[in-house]
Amino acid sequence: MVRRGELTDEAWAVIAPLLPEPGGARGRWRDHRQVINGILWKLRTGAPWHDLPERFGPWKTCHERLRRWTADGTWDRVLAAAQVHDDGTPVQWTISIDSSIVRAHQHAAGARKKGGSPTSPATPGAQDGEAIGRSRGGLSTKIHLAVDGRGRPLSILLTPGQAGDNPQLLALLDAICVNEPRPGRPRKRPEVLIADKGYAHDSTRRALRHRGVRHVIPERSDQVARRAAKGSAGGRPPAFDKVIYRKRNVVERCFNRFKQWRDLATRYAKRASLYRASLFLIAAVIWLPCSTGQALARRRGERPSRSRECDANTG
């Protein structure tokens, strides 16, 4: 029986071919599915690695596998495969973007800044600042997210919490790369882009028009007032479709789905690369239908199976 929060057979059939072959110079590896279920348990509960239940094996094995597969790009390949998985609901290219701030726990601070490099095995993915910002509210990280018309993640970027939204818009679009089932190049350009007033900059609108991207972004009140003060010289207001803009809520709902995983709602990872990898893993879970035991039970109308140990750790 698949336990609550663990991978189902359907999801494992998609993920398994993308993982490195078990074995190597040090002998046979612990079962990949067991390890990923352990990582999912950690992300769902937000518990320390040392509290990982014994059924998932040593906690160091799960943490090391997460770190290794972050360094070699395995999680990126898993998400890319999930996005093209043929489940009868192809990508809907009405793209919505937004950002959300998550608090960084004190344990997320203090990543080693010296004695390693971004390519060093000791500190894979190390980067300046580790996407942690400091403000009056404390330490924080901002997640920039682009989703399709059904609220499924297409691209994810991390910045310090105090960073602005607008500078990341083009980078989010550039990070979208979906290998559709039909032959040809990966698709990157949306049919329509929906964003809130935080992205209502003239330079952004010009860049989107240059790329041929139709966009629905409301004007800020100061922009409306400035254009009105110029009279006829102020020009016409940018096109805005209220009906399409109502669909922007899918990105907010996607953030809610991410933050159901406690280790993502509050950041504990010191390395931005590991936190990003965790987001990518859960993004793949969101894409795959009935990917976990809880989702499968919900679809069947059953109560998810829960162990006593799981209850004790999740409250």
Secondary structure as UniProt FT lines:
FT   TURN            4..5
FT   HELIX           9..15
FT   HELIX           16..18
FT   TURN            25..26
FT   HELIX           32..45
FT   HELIX           49..51
FT   HELIX           54..56
FT   HELIX           59..71
FT   TURN            72..73
FT   HELIX           74..83
FT   STRAND          94..104
FT   HELIX           106..108
FT   TURN            118..119
FT   TURN            121..122
FT   TURN            124..125
FT   HELIX           128..131
FT   STRAND          133..135
FT   TURN            136..137
FT   STRAND          138..147
FT   TURN            149..150
FT   STRAND          153..160
FT   TURN            161..162
FT   HELIX           166..168
FT   HELIX           169..175
FT   STRAND          192..194
FT   HELIX           197..199
FT   HELIX           202..211
FT   STRAND          214..216
FT   HELIX           221..229
FT   HELIX           231..234
FT   HELIX           242..245
FT   HELIX           246..248
FT   HELIX           249..258
FT   TURN            259..260
FT   HELIX           262..265
FT   STRAND          266..267
FT   HELIX           272..287
FT   TURN            289..290
FT   HELIX           293..300
FT   HELIX           308..314
//
